[in-house]
Amino acid sequence: MWDIDTSPPAPGEPLEVAPGVHLVLAPNANAWTFEGTNTWILTRAGDAIVVDPGPDDPAHLDVIDAVVKSARARVREVVLTHHHGDHSQAARPLAARWKAPINPRVQRGIVAEGTRFDVGTLEARSMRTPGHTSDGISLVLPTERLVLTGDTVIARVNSYIGHPDGTLSDMLGSMQRLAQVADDDWTFLPGHGPVVREPRRYVADRTSDRMRRVEQVAAHAHRGWSSAEIARNLHPRLDERRLRAAQASIEAILHYLDVHTPERT
């Protein structure tokens, strides 16, 4: 298992984190993806689904193929937790290799709440978790006490909110739903970074962090600062590209404050 205090697997070196649940770290590490995108492969009884196949990198796709074949399985479906390219670019090339469908079928499509993905005897079902993006989902594996959270919950930090596509209201609601479905003996398997242990406690801590940020942004906005000025003040060391993402999260907070007027004190 890749925990917060252990080293990540090398790209191209699959890691089985639970029976039939495999991690392949994509070779796309950067300031946005941290160590890279986590591609998750579920295998059981000859079936496989691939969740977030990541970048369109032939070597990465070859590793996915090798994991599936080593389990004597076939890819039955390719599933995306959301539309961002670091998760979705390889969906079509991988689906073509295995003649498998992609869910959702269109870019920025929606996977319906409660959709079941039965992989042999392994059950996974979708949960709508928008916030990072409007189309975000998580996959709940109840018998394994695991949740694949995409970019809704990641270890170490709060993921950014891609406003206006994502909203803080949606993000807070999704975090609450995830905390309700999982006890602290469950494990979250995120779209980036190590696994999240004691997820209910972790989500509570991350939610508190988000609300402290709301208070900070509200205070700066009360002084008449723009979203760009607030982002520069709160994130003075970020480069311009990452600062734009921070500004999107600030704008999501400003939108939240506009909607929840009692918070603007």
RORO-280767 format. One record per atom (N, C-alpha, C): x, y, z. Coordinates in pm, whole numbers, plus 50000, padded with zeros to 5 digits. Example, Ala and Ser with C-alpha at 12.3 -4.5 7.8 and 13.67 -1.06 7.14 Angstrom:
! residues 2
513194943150780;512304955050780;513204967050780;512854977550708;513674989450714;512905000350787;
! end
This chain:
! residues 265
500854988050000;500005000050000;500885012550000;500505022549924;501215035249923;500555044450025;501225046050139;500715054550246;501425067850246;500915077050325;501435090650325;502895091250368;503345081250447;504715081250497;505605071250425;505155066350309;505975057050232;506195062650091;507165057050022;507485061749888;506455056649787;506185064349683;505235059749581;505845048749497;504985040649434;505525031049337;506085038549218;507025032549150;507555038649029;506535037048917;506435046948828;505575044948711;505985032348636;504995024348599;505295011948531;505455000048621;505375002248754;505474991248850;504134989948922;503244981048878;501914979848939;501984976049086;501014980749160;500914977849302;499504972949331;499374960849384;498064955549422;497784959749566;496854968849586;496594974549718;495564966249795;494804958049727;493834948949786;493584938249682;493044926749720;492814916249620;491974921249502;492584921049384;491894925349264;491814940349245;492534948149327;492524962849315;493964967249294;494264971849172;495634974749132;495814989649103;496954994849144;497345008649114;498475008449013;498315016448908;499425019148815;499605034348812;500735039048859;501025053348861;501455057848722;500755067648668;501055072548533;502335080848533;503045080948421;504305088548412;504065103248374;503225110048450;502905124048418;503035133048539;504055130348622;504275138548741;504565152948703;503915162248772;504175176548756;503545183948872;503585197248867;503065205148978;501565203248999;500855199248894;499405197348902;499035183348950;499775173248903;499405159248929;500185153149045;501115160949105;501975155949210;502825144449154;502765132449212;503585121349163;503085115849030;501895119548989;501285114748866;499845110748892;499135107148786;497745102648799;497705088048842;496835085148937;496635071248980;495605064648888;496035054848813;495125046448735;494795034148819;493495031648835;493045020248916;492455009448825;492864997048848;492374985648770;491734975848865;490484972748841;489754962948922;489654950048842;490084938948899;490054926048830;489444915448921;488634906848861;488074895648937;487384886148838;487694873548849;486984862848775;486904865548625;488024870148566;488074872148422;487594885648373;487034893848463;486574907248427;487554917748476;487574929148409;488374940548455;487704953548411;487774963448497;487474977048455;488674985748490;488904995648409;490015005048431;489415018648463;489805024148576;489295036948621;490395047448605;490095057848527;491035068848501;492335063748438;492285060048310;493475054548244;494615064548228;494335077548250;495425087148255;495845092548120;497135096048106;497615102147982;497735091847870;497685096747747;497825088047629;499305085247607;499815076147688;501215072247684;501285057347655;501835053247540;501815039047503;502425029847608;503495034147672;504115025647773;503185023747892;502475034247931;501515033248041;500385023848005;499895024847881;498835015847836;499315001347832;500584999447796;501134985747795;501134979747936;501454988048036;501454983148174;500034979448217;499044987948182;497654984748211;497284971248149;497634969548021;497354956947953;497984945148027;499214946948072;499934935948138;499244932148269;498764941948344;498064939048470;496794931048441;496054935448341;494804928548306;495084914348261;496074912648175;496384899248124;496934890148232;497704895748326;498234887448434;497124882148524;495994889448527;494824884848603;493934875848519;494374872648397;493594864548303;492204870548283;492214883548262;490954890948248;490934898548117;489784904448089;489604913447977;488984926348028;489384937647969;488794950448007;487374950947955;486414951448047;485014951848011;484504966047996;485174975548065;484714989448060;485834998448108;485865010648052;486775021248096;485905031948162;486235035448286;485405044648365;486225056948401;485605068548389;486265081248422;485595087648543;486425091648641;485865098748756;485525113248723;486175118848621;485835132248572;486605134348442;486355145748377;486805147248239;488225152548222;488905156948326;490215163148309;491175153948235;491995159948149;492835152248057;493825143148125;494335146948242;495305138248309;494675125148354;493345124548355;492625112248389;492035105348265;491735113148162;490875108048054;491525106547917;492715112247896;493275112347761;493445098447702;493755088647786;493995075047735;492725066747724;491575072547753;490345064547753;490065058447616;490115066647511;489805061347377;490875051547328;492155054547341;493145044547297;493045031347373;492785031947504;492665019547581;491405012047542;490295019347527;489045012847487;489195006147350;489935012547260;490135006647127;490954993747135;491924993347224;492734981247239;491874969247279;490874971647362;490094960647418;488664960047363;488354969247270;486984970047217;485974971147332;486294980147424;485474981847545;484794995547541;483624996847603;482955009947610;483605018947714;483335031847700;483785041947796;482555047347868;482645048747998;481565054448077;482105066248157;481625078548133;480525082348045;480945081947898;479945081447811;480195079547668;480685092147600;480425103847660;480835116447598;481655124447698;482515133147645;483325141947730;482415150647815;482715151647944;481895158848042;480515152648060;480395139848025;479155132848048;478985129348194;477845123348226;477525120148364;477365104948379;478025099348478;477765085648519;476655086148622;475565079248596;474385080248681;474675075448823;474065082048919;474175077949059;473755063349074;474575055649146;474235041849175;474535031949063;475165036448954;475535027048847;476435016148904;476095003648876;476884992448926;477884987848822;479074985148869;480124979348786;480554966448855;479964955448814;480284942548873;481474936548800;482544934548875;483774928748820;483904914948882;483374904948812;483274891848875;482404893048999;482954889149114;482224890249241;482504903449312;483324911949252;483654924849312;482644935249267;481964941349363;480934951349333;481484965449352;481284973749252;481574988049264;480344995649217;480015006349287;478875014449244;479255029149249;478675036749158;479045050749144;478295059449243;478965069849286;478385080249370;478745093649310;477755101949285;478005115149230;478715123749334;479915128549299;480695137049391;481245149049316;480385158149270;480855170149201;481525179749299;482215189449244;482885199649325;484195203649260;485105194349248;486335196649170;485945199849026;485015192048973;484355194448845;482875191248863;482065195148766;480625192548777;480275177948751;481165170548682;480855156748644;481535146348733;482055150548847;482835141448931;482025130148990;482645118348994;482065106749062;483135100049147;482665092049242;483515082649315;482945068849295;483765058649317;483325044849308;483465038349445;482355033249497;482315026949629;482405011949612;483365005649682;483514991149684;483154986449824;481884983949851;481454981749990;482054969450055;482194958449982;482724946450046;484204947750078;484894956350005;486324958550028;486574970250122;485514977850153;485614989950237;486604999950177;486445002050046;487285011049970;486415020749891;486935032749868;486275042349779;487335048449689;487105047649557;487935054749461;487355068749448;488095078849494;487535092249510;487865101949397;488595097449295;488975106949191;489725118649251;489355130849211;490015142749266;489135150049367;488085143449416;487255149849518;487975150349652;488575139249691;489395138849813;490735132749776;491805140149805;493155135049785;493935136949915;495005129449930;495795130350052;496595143350056;496885147850176;497805158850206;497185172650192;496375175050087;495835188450062;494405187350012;493705198650009;492425199349941;492665201349792;491925194349709;492035196249565;491415209549527;491885215349418;491355228149376;489965226349315;489225237249312;487875237249257;487905245049126;487565238349017;487675244548884;486455253148853;486265263748931;485135272848907;485275279248769;484185280848693;482775279048731;482245264948711;483045255848656;482555242148637;482315235448772;483235236948863;483075231748998;482655242749093;482005238949201;481565248749301;481925243749441;482115253349531;482415249649669;481225243049736;480025247549706;478835241149765;478785226349728;479035223449600;479055209449557;480175201749627;481345207949636;482485201149698;482185197749844;481655207149919;481345204550060;480295193550073;479305193849984;478285183349987;478865169749955;479775169249857;480385156549819;481285151149931;482035159849995;482875155550106;482025149950220;480895156350245;480005151450350;479435137750314;479055135850189;478525122950144;479585111950159;480805114950121;481875105050132;482125101350278;482065111350367;482275108650508;481145100150564;479955101550509;478825093750557;478875079350510;479425076950392;479425063350338;480545054850395;481585061350449;482775054050493;483075056750640;483315046250716;483815047650852;485335049050848;485925051050966;487365052950970;488165040050950;487475028650937;488195016450902;488165013850751;487595023150675;487655022650530;488935029450484;489205028750353;490345035450292;489885042050164;490325054450144;490065061550018;491255059649925;490945056849799;491965055449695;491785067149599;492625077449610;492395089749534;492985089449394;492685100149319;493175101449183;494625105949175;495145110849287;496545115049296;497035112549437;498295108649450;498905107449581;498555094549653;499045093349777;498855081049854;497415079249900;497155067449957;495815064450005;495495073150127;494215074150157;493745081850272;493205072150375;493865071450490;493405063250602;492455071650690;491685064850774;490725071450864;489995082650789;489295078950683;488765089150593;487715098450655;486915093350748;485905102250806;486585113450884;487585110050961;488325120351035;489065129650939;489655123750836;490415131750739;489505141750670;488325137350626;487415146350557;486965157650650;486735154450776;486365164850872;487475175450883;488725170950888;489865180250896;489955188650769;489805182350653;489905189650527;488735199550512;487565195850561;486425204950555;486685217150643;487255214850761;487605226150849;488605235350781;489575229450711;490555237550637;489855246050531;488905240050460;488185247650357;487415259350419;486775257050532;485995267750593;486885278750651;488075275250698;489025285650739;489425294250620;489595287750505;489925295350384;488775304550345;487555299750361;486395308250332;486445320850418;486775319450544;486855330950634;487945340650589;489095335050546;490195343650499;489785351450374;489175344350279;488765350850154;487705361350182;486765358350272;485725368050306;486335380850363;487345379250447;487985391150505;488665399550398;489375393150305;490035400550197;489015406850103;487945399450073;486915404949984;486245417050047;486115417050179;485505428350249;486345441050230;487645439250205;488525450750180;488465455250035;487695448049953;487565451849813;488575445549721;489285435249767;490285428849684;489625420249576;490285419349461;489825410649354;490265396249381;489725386749304;490125372849321;491605370949291;492135378149192;493555377049160;494415382349275;494005393449335;494755399149447;494715389849568;493565383949593;493455374649706;494335362349682;494305357149559;495115345249528;496595348149548;497055359849502;498485363249518;498845364749665;497945370249745;498215372149887;498275358849962;497355349749929;497295337050001;498305326849949;498745328549824;499675318849762;500845326349699;501665333149779;502725341649722;503815334149648;503945321249668;505065313749609;504675305849485;503415306349446;502995298649330;503405305249200;503765296949100;504035302348968;502705306448903;502795313548789;501595319348729;500575308748689;501045297348641;500105287048597;499305281548714;499995278048822;499295272748938;498495283649009;498945295848995;498195306849056;496825308148992;496715305148863;495405305648798;494445295448858;494975283548891;494135273548957;493715278249095;494655284349167;494305289749299;493245300549287;493375308849183;492375319349163;491005313449134;490955302249059;489675295649033;489035291049163;489845285849255;489315281649385;488835293649466;489565304949457;489125317249524;487795321849469;487655321249336;486385325349274;485245316049316;485555303249336;484535293949386;484095298049527;485035302649607;484685307149742;483865319949736;484235329349649;483475341749636;482045338749591;481905329249499;480565325149456;479795319149574;480465310949652;479835305049771;479385316049867;480215326149887;479845337149976;478675345149922;478625346749791;477475353749730;476175346249754;476255332849746;475045324649763;474655323549910;475645322749997;475405321050140;475705334450209;474845343950190;475075357450239;475355358550388;474785349650475;475135350950617;476595348650645;477315341750552;478755339350572;479565351850549;478975362350489;479755374150448;479735384750558;480245381350674;480285390650786;481715394350816;
! end
